[in-house]
């Protein structure tokens, strides 16, 4: 089956579906929704059996959806309509939500239904629900719909209340800032969290702090803190705390309302106001270390997987401290939504010299990777619970073993960010794992990769359960079993000898120097592509064309 993706951007859901469909042997190509003429041209070139729209903000042209089956993936239950499905579901405290795959027609979200899935709602941010429950439900529903199209004996029907199955959703207007305004004197902590979480990712919840408006993101309960409702009462790490009527919340990120303002750590955005607040050590914890038997677990949860210079250095220090404990296995676990996406592009963009901050950030990432690579007294495991991209993938490869939740998407390449060369010792780690030819192919392909393909290539050693409830126990039991493996001491000895041989063959410092020299050209050279791409990415500048790596129908190599 030939499937053309029509997308506003190639987001996490589109990438996951892209991986799944290709894994099932389908021919997939992608076109960004730039304008109707481009869409028509893409359909004419690729001649798809189906057009799939996993993330679209405009209607598909009528002459397209009448000529080719066009399926829309809507993050809402049957009957739900409108662009703010998850926002409203969170605000209204829906207990059950879902994903609907429906056929495109002139009226948005009103076409006949091909498939649907439902799931229980967690008290979580919109972005977290989208990356997890929505994505898993969408994969199942899309695969069911495509299977029915392939068989050809199913006709979707338009349903309504009182028919064979009841629709549970309704048409909703866009969710605006006024629909989630916080009343600090009346709203409980849970209600404040719910309102901000409904806007997390985009657009953020707009509220004033001491008379200045900011968009709020990345919020968590602040246990044990109280104060005057609405007031800033504490800071911890990169976050600040605001009191509510019934407690307080931590705010990890803020964005000013000025043109071009960026989403940044809250302490950085507030500056002196944050510095004057009382410090609560470990109140807002991005890095946590625990132990179980002979296994240490170092968890790092960085918002959206972005790792600033400071975060990299703090994680390196925490890693070194973890090595002082007498464990046999050390497991690195990133966040439940995202493992790591490498450099913190927002902090880099906001720096006085983005080039200097880029270099400082990559040097700090390299310091962290080197600490992991040179660990020779125990086994180190990277356990990926969430997606990983760019330097985050190669951070994972620095460990002895890589485990990944089934459903995780990897983007083991840098070049889409303005032809960035990349570091994190990738020129050592990737060929060592997959061989020189596969390493060259992966870097050049610039495509997302699923866990099944990563296991086949040797990029991932073990696929873990896709069930998020069972995942934590799966990681624990696998790690305990590894620590109890007969002959573990010999495996650690062999690892030490292999590292010594590799170092003698070519020192890590040589790999790093070569990579950094090429990255300096990205940062300081005459070609501004990296700086332009970073700016466009952060400010969500629409694409003017689809990269040929995705638009296979436009490539002469397709």
C-alpha atoms as one frame of an Amber mdcrd trajectory, in Angstrom:
protein
   0.000   0.000   0.000   1.228   3.498  -0.889   0.497   6.054   1.840   1.132
   9.775   1.491   1.438  11.653   4.777   0.069  15.203   4.592   1.257  17.085
   7.695   1.597  20.571   9.117   4.912  19.396  10.588   6.625  16.053  11.043
   5.808  15.840  14.747   6.176  12.941  17.188   2.867  11.306  16.206   3.610
  11.578  12.478   7.062  10.094  13.038   5.690   7.158  15.031   3.106   6.372
  12.352   5.743   6.755   9.644   7.898   4.164  11.433   4.991   1.747  12.006
   3.717   1.825   8.439   7.178   1.268   6.986   7.736  -1.583   9.437   4.585
  -3.191   8.006   5.994  -2.998   4.482   4.055   0.018   3.224   5.514   2.612
   0.857   5.385   5.926   2.684   6.172   9.448   1.549   5.607  12.777   3.289
   4.467  16.189   2.099   4.218  19.291   4.285   0.917  21.121   3.956   2.293
  24.283   2.365  -0.603  25.075   0.035  -3.260  23.294  -2.005  -1.225  23.325
  -5.219   1.665  21.536  -3.506  -0.744  18.960  -2.073  -2.250  18.280  -5.490
   1.204  17.951  -7.011   2.299  15.486  -4.321  -0.750  13.305  -4.931  -0.127
  13.365  -8.673   3.537  12.422  -8.243   3.176   9.684  -5.625  -0.213   8.275
  -6.703  -1.078   7.091  -3.190  -3.685   4.529  -2.265  -4.391   6.601   0.857
  -3.597  10.099   2.081  -3.067  10.109   5.859  -3.176  13.323   7.900  -1.868
  12.670  11.430  -1.261  16.368  12.185  -3.007  18.901   9.985  -4.291  22.430
  10.619  -6.140  23.051   7.332  -8.775  21.266   5.309  -7.668  18.960   2.488
  -8.752  20.238  -0.965 -12.054  18.746  -2.115 -10.669  17.533  -5.422  -8.079
  15.546  -3.468 -10.365  13.908  -0.891 -12.909  12.992  -3.580 -10.231  11.337
  -5.736  -8.262   9.488  -3.030  -9.334   8.149   0.389  -8.065  10.719   2.896
  -7.933   9.772   6.568  -7.740  12.344   9.355  -6.316  11.360  12.764  -8.274
  13.356  15.346  -7.148  13.285  19.025 -10.690  13.066  20.340 -13.492  10.608
  20.961 -16.113   9.822  18.340 -18.135  12.938  17.613 -15.565  15.336  19.030
 -14.785  18.185  16.666 -12.531  21.200  16.787  -8.813  22.050  17.051  -8.501
  21.865  20.863  -9.601  18.322  21.605  -7.045  17.489  24.310  -7.185  20.962
  25.854 -10.908  20.619  26.518 -10.607  17.014  27.666  -8.092  18.034  30.352
 -10.062  21.102  31.455 -13.287  19.120  31.708 -11.609  16.294  33.641 -12.689
  13.665  31.145 -12.056  10.197  32.557 -12.009   8.483  29.144 -10.708  10.025
  25.950  -9.691   8.677  22.578  -8.521   8.976  19.000 -10.767   8.826  15.956
  -9.724   8.083  12.371 -12.269   9.640  10.048 -12.606  10.338   6.368 -11.877
  13.858   5.175 -14.634  15.952   3.735 -15.466  19.640   3.442 -16.622  20.038
   7.047 -13.686  19.552   9.441 -13.778  16.482  11.715 -17.268  15.614  10.511
 -16.581  12.759   8.102 -17.544   9.104   8.503 -15.500   7.123  11.024 -13.140
   4.318   9.990 -11.723   3.351  13.381 -11.287   4.587  16.941  -9.584   3.757
  20.226 -10.224   4.977  23.756  -7.979   5.286  26.804  -8.104   6.328  30.458
  -6.941   9.885  31.090  -3.996  10.551  33.405  -3.562  13.775  35.397  -0.777
  14.875  33.051   0.260  17.640  30.682  -1.251  17.779  27.216   2.148  17.113
  25.649   2.649  13.985  27.769  -0.784  12.581  26.915  -0.155  13.300  23.237
   3.234  11.535  23.190   1.901   8.489  25.029  -1.792   7.582  25.158  -2.816
   9.513  22.041   0.081   8.133  20.011  -0.516   4.507  21.019  -4.247   4.792
  20.349  -3.602   6.458  16.996  -1.255   3.693  15.850  -3.845   1.002  16.594
  -6.704   2.921  14.983  -4.741   3.863  11.858  -3.513   0.313  11.331  -7.098
  -0.957  11.622  -8.383   1.621   9.146  -5.635   0.893   6.612  -6.258  -2.842
   6.918  -9.937  -2.303   6.100  -9.040  -0.145   3.111  -6.657  -2.856   1.880
  -9.356  -5.540   2.195 -11.871  -3.270   0.491 -15.071  -4.662   2.008 -15.781
  -1.936   4.577 -17.623   1.321   4.065 -17.436   3.813   6.921 -20.782   5.147
   8.065 -21.711   8.503   9.449 -23.034   7.947  12.946 -24.946  10.124  15.339
 -26.567   9.938  18.729 -29.111   7.134  18.857 -27.415   5.003  16.195 -25.711
   1.623  16.697 -22.936   3.164  18.767 -23.232   6.471  20.547 -20.943   9.370
  19.865 -19.609  10.795  23.098 -17.974  13.990  21.863 -19.351  17.318  20.684
 -18.203  20.165  18.461 -15.984  22.571  20.387 -14.587  26.012  19.585 -10.850
  26.650  19.863  -9.708  26.769  23.488  -8.617  30.327  24.265  -6.666  31.860
  27.143  -9.912  33.097  28.675 -11.176  29.515  28.900  -8.372  28.582  31.317
  -7.835  31.788  33.296  -6.519  31.066  36.772  -8.311  32.540  39.792  -5.526
  32.286  42.363  -7.859  33.184  45.235 -10.345  30.413  44.427  -8.635  27.710
  42.384  -7.143  24.715  44.181  -3.657  23.435  43.394  -5.132  20.620  41.299
  -7.255  23.044  39.310  -4.293  25.356  38.661  -2.222  22.387  37.517  -5.008
  21.218  35.237  -5.405  24.632  33.587  -1.689  25.030  32.879  -1.325  21.413
  31.763  -4.142  21.913  29.251  -1.923  24.460  27.479   1.451  22.778  27.961
   3.611  22.599  24.867   1.505  25.112  22.964   0.363  27.807  23.512   1.231
  27.876  27.235  -1.040  29.450  29.854  -0.840  33.243  29.995  -0.879  34.754
  33.484   0.732  37.698  35.228   3.571  37.382  37.739   3.904  40.532  39.814
   2.183  42.522  37.074   4.149  41.104  34.125   2.493  38.581  31.771   4.234
  35.255  31.089   3.265  31.998  29.430   3.525  29.129  31.951   4.724  25.562
  31.206   6.133  22.465  32.888   4.254  22.495  36.198   4.318  20.079  39.123
   2.944  20.014  42.690   5.215  21.735  45.222   4.766  19.515  48.256   4.865
  21.198  51.659   4.965  24.797  50.392   2.342  27.443  51.165   2.026  31.197
  50.857  -0.122  34.035  49.620  -2.135  32.733  46.676  -0.541  33.724  43.363
   2.712  34.934  44.904   6.189  33.661  44.088   7.402  31.916  47.232  10.524
  29.876  46.424  13.017  28.688  43.830  14.678  25.328  43.317  17.154  24.601
  40.567  15.706  26.120  37.415  12.111  26.343  38.707  10.103  28.786  40.797
   7.162  28.078  43.089   3.854  29.949  43.155   1.402  29.585  45.985  -2.184
  28.510  45.367  -5.203  28.598  47.639  -4.459  25.061  48.838  -0.682  24.705
  48.406   1.809  25.551  45.679   3.130  24.534  42.273   6.587  24.406  40.707
   6.874  26.169  37.351   9.780  24.844  35.325   9.538  27.057  32.236   8.183
  30.476  31.304   8.009  32.592  28.169   7.708  36.364  28.019   5.158  37.945
  25.703   7.666  40.044  23.760   7.990  39.331  20.053  10.492  36.532  19.589
  10.547  35.578  23.270  11.586  31.981  23.938  10.392  29.278  26.307  13.206
  29.076  28.901  13.877  27.842  32.453  11.781  29.951  34.821  14.695  31.131
  36.983  16.451  32.455  33.886  13.357  34.277  32.631  12.633  35.940  35.987
  16.245  36.855  36.690  16.591  38.985  39.825  13.058  38.251  40.961  13.881
  34.556  41.084  17.307  35.104  42.672  15.694  36.931  45.591  13.462  33.953
  46.473  14.361  31.488  49.228  16.063  28.367  47.858  14.468  24.946  48.455
  17.130  22.313  47.685  15.732  19.313  45.803  12.251  20.831  45.726  12.197
  20.633  41.931  14.282  17.594  41.098  15.469  16.989  37.563  18.036  14.358
  38.603  17.392  11.531  41.076  19.499   8.564  42.207  18.080   5.415  43.817
  19.266   1.870  44.388  17.746  -1.608  44.361  20.073  -4.432  45.333  23.232
  -4.254  43.235  21.685  -1.812  40.775  21.821   1.980  40.786  19.242   4.038
  38.895  20.098   7.554  37.758  16.995   9.290  36.432  17.169  12.624  34.615
  13.961  14.345  33.553  14.682  17.392  31.414  11.745  19.233  29.869  11.284
  18.115  26.242  14.617  16.310  26.474  16.654  19.499  26.005  19.957  19.506
  27.925  21.655  22.834  28.598  25.314  23.252  29.502  24.384  23.472  33.186
  22.142  20.407  33.033  24.831  18.359  31.289  27.400  19.301  33.903  25.028
  18.570  36.783  24.170  15.197  35.286  27.855  14.412  34.812  28.504  15.259
  38.463  25.564  13.095  39.546  26.893  10.269  37.369  30.342  10.500  38.955
  28.721  10.486  42.395  26.703   7.388  41.444  29.947   5.634  40.527  31.090
   6.031  44.126  28.400   3.563  45.187  29.277  -0.176  45.226  26.795  -1.287
  42.541  27.379  -3.758  39.727  24.994  -2.177  37.226  24.113   1.500  36.739
  20.922   2.224  34.784  20.398   5.631  33.194  16.736   6.523  32.704  15.695
   9.720  31.015  12.195  11.111  31.354   9.063   9.044  30.772   8.135  11.209
  27.769  11.575  11.975  26.322  14.981  10.399  26.950  17.067  13.242  25.510
  17.163  15.420  22.419  20.668  16.731  22.989  21.546  20.425  23.018  19.210
  22.963  24.616  18.515  25.074  21.544  16.413  27.590  23.491  19.175  28.441
  25.963  21.621  28.633  23.044  19.367  30.999  21.082  18.911  33.262  24.119
  22.652  33.523  24.827  24.637  36.695  24.124  26.701  34.560  21.727  24.762
  31.546  20.448  27.957  30.255  18.826  29.870  30.339  22.125  26.975  28.757
  24.011  26.635  26.065  21.341  30.290  25.161  21.833  30.006  25.194  25.622
  26.885  23.004  25.446  28.445  20.405  23.156  31.620  20.307  25.241  29.493
  19.627  28.336  27.601  16.884  26.481  30.935  15.378  25.472  32.171  15.488
  29.070  29.090  13.538  30.146  29.448  10.983  27.350  33.128  10.501  28.080
  32.383   9.781  31.734  30.002   7.015  30.661  32.253   5.542  27.950  35.250
   5.355  30.303  33.372   3.611  33.123  35.087   0.220  33.397  34.204  -1.055
  36.880  30.534  -1.942  36.235  28.003  -2.288  33.421  26.062   0.791  32.370
  22.615   0.580  30.765  20.630   3.277  28.971  16.917   2.562  29.464  14.878
   4.667  27.033  11.312   5.184  28.203  10.722   8.034  25.735  11.871   9.236
  22.343  15.452  10.292  21.656  16.955  12.516  19.010  20.307  13.815  17.761
  22.883  13.919  20.576  20.420  12.201  22.904  20.684   9.009  20.848  24.470
   9.005  21.031  24.354   9.770  24.743  22.424   6.503  25.074  24.991   4.647
  22.944  27.750   5.652  25.370  26.448   2.917  27.700  27.246  -0.802  27.407
  23.653  -1.759  26.699  20.684   0.153  25.324  17.153  -0.886  26.241  14.135
   0.877  24.751  10.403   0.782  25.309   8.616  -0.677  22.300   7.113   2.352
  20.580  10.033   4.692  21.191  11.203   6.633  18.124  14.886   7.403  17.567
  16.325  10.103  15.328  20.043   9.185  15.217  21.174  12.109  13.078  21.964
  15.825  13.304  21.873  17.185   9.760  18.271  18.388   9.794  19.411  21.131
  12.184  21.166  23.166   9.516  23.553  20.399   8.457  24.992  20.170  11.962
  27.857  17.672  12.108  27.367  16.432  15.675  29.642  15.238  18.442  29.043
  13.073  21.572  31.705  10.733  20.154  29.225   9.538  17.549  31.974   8.794
  15.024  33.293   6.240  17.537  30.041   4.928  19.010  27.861   4.472  15.926
  30.274   2.449  13.726  31.248   0.382  16.774  27.594  -0.586  17.186  26.307
  -1.004  13.647  29.405  -1.140  11.415  30.836   1.591   9.147  28.436   1.065
   6.233  25.282   1.126   8.358  26.637   4.099  10.295  27.075   6.068   7.070
  23.631   5.057   5.838  21.897   5.994   9.112  23.578   9.408   9.263  22.703
  10.162   5.634  19.115   8.870   5.744  17.982  11.439   8.319  14.860   9.396
   9.050  13.136   8.352  12.276  13.753   4.796  13.384  11.610   2.444  15.438
  12.815   0.024  18.082  12.376  -3.057  15.859  14.718  -1.639  13.223  17.123
  -0.392  15.889  17.328  -3.907  17.370  17.973  -5.433  13.939  20.805  -2.971
  13.349  22.310  -3.396  16.800  21.559   0.164  17.853  19.311  -1.172  20.642
  20.037  -4.372  22.570  16.659  -5.074  24.132  13.072  -4.043  23.419  11.035
  -3.512  26.577   7.276  -3.676  27.089   5.183  -0.932  25.532   2.887  -0.873
  28.573   3.879   2.221  30.594   2.454   0.698  33.796   4.538  -2.459  33.473
   7.605  -0.674  32.070   9.155   0.401  35.378   9.003  -3.147  36.752  10.349
  -4.495  33.464  13.406  -2.217  33.731  13.908  -3.161  37.390  13.700  -6.908
  36.813  15.952  -6.804  33.736  18.545  -4.762  35.646  18.475  -7.049  38.691
  18.838 -10.082  36.427  21.814  -8.463  34.684  23.481  -7.740  38.019  22.999
 -11.390  39.040  24.307 -12.817  35.751  26.939 -15.556  36.286  30.296 -14.407
  35.008  29.449 -10.715  35.382  32.921  -9.978  36.733  34.433 -11.477  33.576
  32.140  -9.365  31.389  33.288  -6.241  33.206  36.934  -7.329  32.777  36.376
  -7.903  29.044  34.787  -4.466  28.809  37.845  -2.900  30.459  40.183  -4.661
  28.039  38.099  -3.660  25.017  38.144  -0.017  26.094  41.921  -0.164  26.499
  42.311  -1.644  23.006  40.046   0.995  21.483  41.951   3.755  23.244  45.253
   2.415  21.968  43.884   2.172  18.438  42.513   5.743  18.475  42.115   7.855
  21.630  38.702   9.263  22.520  40.357  12.689  22.534  41.089  12.311  18.817
  37.458  11.521  17.963  36.329  14.476  20.048  38.832  16.894  18.519  37.798
  15.927  14.986  34.098  16.270  15.762  34.485  19.586  17.583  36.578  21.034
  14.776  33.769  20.314  12.306  31.140  21.638  14.702  33.073  24.884  15.086
  32.508  25.394  11.371  28.761  25.052  12.032  28.962  27.485  14.940  31.473
  30.056  13.638  31.839  29.379   9.911  30.618  31.396   6.946  27.581  29.109
   6.422  24.798  30.284   8.813  22.551  27.254   8.146  22.692  25.937  11.719
  21.809  29.320  13.234  18.980  29.865  10.740  17.581  26.352  11.270  17.725
  26.723  15.049  15.890  30.052  14.926  13.230  28.670  12.568  12.743  25.564
  14.716  12.312  27.487  17.960   9.995  30.087  16.479   8.027  27.494  14.515
   8.605  29.148  11.154   6.579  27.132   8.601   8.563  25.043   6.160   8.767
  26.364   2.611   9.308  22.870   1.224   9.481  19.246   2.315  12.983  17.740
   2.688  13.704  15.187  -0.022  14.595  12.638   2.640  10.877  12.635   3.538
   9.277  13.556   0.198  10.399  10.431  -1.600   8.010  11.212  -4.443  10.133
  14.273  -5.248  13.487  12.501  -5.113  15.115  11.059  -8.231  16.370   8.227
  -5.999  12.872   7.213  -4.887
